[in-house]
């Protein structure tokens, strides 16, 4: 169908209808917009260098930022890039899906998507519409997110039409997308692998299958969330210990948050919690309690909880957070700990709080070492 936006016409077709008009647009060198399993994207025929230049122009995108190659299946990845053992494991477990792998390019890879270092970013999107397009078009697509560089990602076809107007050849309407989180980008052409962009796939999900720790790009930071019950004792003390023990160069890149599964918003830490933390050189008096939420879970890269019931509450709220959520006493342990809970000291004596913060401090040692290695 044809839909008007601001006195000009943009063709928006039903996502599952005939793809011949879309393919004709690609053959003419015009960019198209389409839905993916993350956000809406813009793409052109990957072997059309003039069309690739046009994408950079309409996106206002710096030419040093390479486009991503969308391919139809795993076999096609082998055609354009060299696959090492780490990449093979990730391809088998995450593709199709929201993961972009940076691999060493083969000579036959489209020149317009190969970096000066000889690498190429490749992804197989897990979306019925773009998958069908990739199967029917003879070439892979050179792609990027459908937004002006530096601005928010877009989750609807009508928004794309309003922003890009007649600079696009066609917009394939896949409806409103639920996610505004882009794909995770992982550099697999180096050892150890480097996380280049955070996205839908967590770093812990990747490490589960690579069986090795992944480094962070220098510009990236992490968000660590501590979860207890009331957010007035254990998690504030944990925040205090981390801020005291983490090296300065790690603290600069780790944002530490806390909350409680049954917290009343705005409450200060208990007096004994403040004293126990102060005895270790940490001031937690400015902490104010807040309740666990989906937004906090989604924002966090690593979630540490104090009891198994907290673990279940986090997973109930956001099931896909399971791979990044750990019982604190079990973090980086190969086997479950028989008594993994750190008990709530609320209502106890100062000595009870001292014992609790000692247990927290001991349990945080593997976390601190992990963050130091990663950053």
C-alpha positions, -999 to +999 in steps of 0.1 A: +000+000+000+010+037-003+010+059+028+016+097+028+039+113+054+043+151+053+031+156+017+054+130+002+048+093-005+067+064+010+059+029-001+052+007+029+044-029+020+030-057+041+060-075+055+050-109+043+038-100+008+056-103-026+092-092-023+098-084-060+093-046-055+118-046-027+144-066-047+139-042-077+147-013-054+179-030-042+190-037-078+186+000-086+209+009-058+184+025-035+184+018+003+155+000+019+143-002+055+131-033+072+125-049+106+150-072+123+150-092+156+164-061+174+156-027+158+146-015+123+176-015+098+186+001+066+203-019+039+216-021+003+230-047-019+264-054-003+282-055-037+269-021-048+296+004-036+276+035-047+246+023-027+268+018+003+281+054+000+245+066-001+237+049+032+266+068+049+252+100+034+216+097+045+226+084+079+252+111+084+274+082+095+312+085+098+329+064+071+352+048+096+322+030+111+317-002+089+284-016+080+273-051+090+268-079+065+235-096+068+236-132+053+209-158+049+225-188+067+256-202+085+271-216+054+272-182+038+293-169+067+320-193+057+319-179+022+329-144+033+349-149+065+373-172+083+358-189+113+379-199+143+368-223+171+354-195+193+333-181+164+321-215+155+307-221+190+289-188+190+275-193+155+261-226+165+245-213+197+234-177+188+228-174+151+203-166+138+199-141+165+210-107+179+247-112+178+271-096+153+305-113+150+336-094+137+357-119+118+387-119+094+373-113+059+380-135+029+389-120-004+354-126-018+338-105+010+321-074-004+347-046-004+323-020+010+319-038+044+355-049+049+375-027+073+411-014+069+421-042+094+407-068+070+377-077+092+340-079+085+309-078+108+284-105+100+250-114+114+221-137+106+190-118+118+162-139+134+133-122+118+109-138+093+107-108+070+144-100+065+152-138+064+128-141+035+143-111+018+178-125+022+168-159+007+151-143-023+178-116-031+209-130-048+234-110-026+238-103+011+229-069+025+252-042+038+232-029+068+230-005+097+203+007+121+176+028+107+183+061+125+204+092+121+238+084+136+239+092+173+202+093+177+178+067+192+171+034+174+137+032+157+111+005+163+083+015+138+081+019+100+061+051+102+089+068+123+115+058+097+093+073+069+090+105+089+127+108+095+142+097+061+113+109+039+120+101+002+157+093+007+147+056+010+134+035-018+110+015+002+101+007+038+091-029+047+066-026+075+070-053+101+049-035+127+060-020+160+091-038+174+091-046+211+129-043+215+150-011+211+182-029+221+206-035+192+226-066+186+257-074+207+289-069+187+318-092+196+353-091+180+363-127+173+393-120+150+415-115+181+423-135+212+407-132+237+375-120+221+366-083+227+331-070+234+327-040+211+291-031+218+267-043+245+233-055+233+207-082+235+231-111+242+248-107+276+286-110+281+279-139+305+258-157+278+288-155+255+313-166+281+291-196+289+297-210+254+332-197+246+344-210+280+368-181+283+365-146+297+358-118+272+375-085+274+357-051+272+365-024+246+382+005+263+352+028+258+327+003+274+316+001+310+296-023+331+265-019+353+266-042+384+234-046+404+233-060+440+199-073+451+188-081+486+154-079+503+149-044+518+179-026+503+188-013+537+215-037+549+232-063+527+232-046+493+242-012+505+271-028+525+281-047+494+281-014+474+303+001+501+328-028+500+330-027+462+336+010+461+363+007+487+381-024+473+379-019+435+409-001+419+403+034+407+407+024+370+380-003+374+356+020+394+357+045+365+341+019+342+318+000+366+285+016+378+273-001+410+236-001+418+215-018+445+179-025+452+156-049+471+129-074+462+106-060+489+121-025+494+102+006+504+115+035+483+137+062+500+147+045+532+183+050+545+205+021+556+201+009+591+224+024+617+243-008+623+248-012+585+263+023+583+286+016+613+298-018+599+305-002+566+323+028+582+345+004+601+358-007+567+363+028+554+330+029+534+303+056+537+269+043+527+248+069+545+236+085+513+221+052+500+183+052+496+164+021+491+145+012+459+126-017+447+137-043+421+123-035+387+124-048+351+142-016+341+170-021+366+173-058+356+175-049+319+201-021+325+224-043+345+252-064+329+258-084+361+233-091+388+244-105+422+219-116+448+222-126+484+196-154+487+182-180+463+147-165+466+162-132+452+176-152+423+141-166+415+125-131+418+149-116+392+143-145+368+105-142+373+105-105+363+129-109+334+134-146+324+161-137+298+183-123+326+191-158+339+226-160+324+238-127+340+223-133+375+242-151+402+240-160+438+269-139+452+285-168+471+284-190+439+299-164+415+326-181+395+322-213+415+321-245+394+296-262+417+266-249+438+274-239+473+255-260+499+245-229+520+246-201+494+225-176+513+240-146+531+214-141+558+197-108+564+211-090+596+181-068+600+172-064+636+204-080+648+232-066+669+262-047+656+282-079+658+257-096+635+262-068+610+300-071+613+297-109+606+275-102+577+298-076+560+327-099+566+309-126+547+299-102+519+335-090+517+348-125+513+322-134+487+330-103+466+367-112+461+360-133+430+338-105+416+366-079+421+392-102+405+368-108+376+362-071+370+399-063+372+407-090+345+379-078+322+387-041+324 
